[in-house]
Amino acid sequence: MKHLEHLSIINIAGEDADEFLQGQMTQDTQSINDGLFHLTSFCNVQGRVISTALIHRSEDLFRLILNIDLRDELSNHLQKYILRSKVNIQTSEELIFGIHQKDIRNNEEKYISLSNDPQRSVFISNNPPEDVDQTISSDDWVECDINTMIPIISNESSLQYIPQMLNLDELKGVSFSKGCYTGQEVVARVQHRGKVKKRMYKISIKETDLVTPHSQIMDQTKPVGNIVISKEIANDCICLAVINQVDSSSELTVNEKSIELL
């Protein structure tokens, strides 16, 4: 069975893990006690997203699922903030298997659903699950992410956006009521001013090869956005893209191909 080879895991554990993560991620640790994987992000001091991730809590163990391209970078970033905290951060070599909920014969706790897409679950192990008929390939998982607008970014999109540009505020990936965290001042200021100039959209590009992340979206000769995630389907390409809101209704192109907002 296929595993999600484009994703990887960081485990964060220890008696100070809760307090540590509260000071580093946009999600609230008190909001993820329901046994699901929730969206979150980690920012630099300028409020730019280093990585988005899915996070699951089991007592003092937090599991992050993120793009494998950013695993080491995020792990190294977090290590700098441990100081004297009783926290252990380790990358994991366990495999991640994606499963459609309808394909799970026994609804056991080992299958953990996504809060933003309850029809999908993950199974984490060194061995494939024995009681499902099939797992989801990486390509199909990315397509599901695009269709449900879950932005698990890769290296090309790291440090390009604040959380609101990736719609993380609308996807319940940002808490505006918890205490401070790295980048919080910038994120909160943008939210309170109510001026998010760029937002994430789902788009389709007809009759084109795969469009790579960070490709520019153009309004004639003016750059107005960038591709975040893309997936080729037959001769078309579907993407998540961050676009200037004021330009979103214009006739936009990428690689000289017309864009349709979905």
Salt bridges, closest charged atoms under 4 A:
GLU15 OE2 - LYS86 NZ 3.94
ASP18 OD2 - ARG57 NH2 2.66
ASP34 OD1 - HIS38 NE2 2.73
ASP72 OD1 - ARG71 NE 3.39
GLU93 OE2 - ARG71 NH1 3.45
GLU94 OE1 - ARG63 NH2 2.96
ASP103 OD1 - LYS102 NZ 3.48
GLU108 OE1 - LYS110 NZ 3.80
ASP117 OD2 - ARG120 NE 2.67
ASP131 OD2 - LYS110 NZ 3.91
ASP133 OD1 - ARG105 NH1 2.53
ASP145 OD1 - ARG120 NH2 2.95
ASP169 OD1 - ARG199 NH1 2.76
GLU170 OE2 - ARG199 NH2 3.75
GLU185 OE2 - ARG189 NH1 3.67
ASP236 OD2 - LYS206 NZ 3.67
ASP247 OD1 - LYS222 NZ 3.15
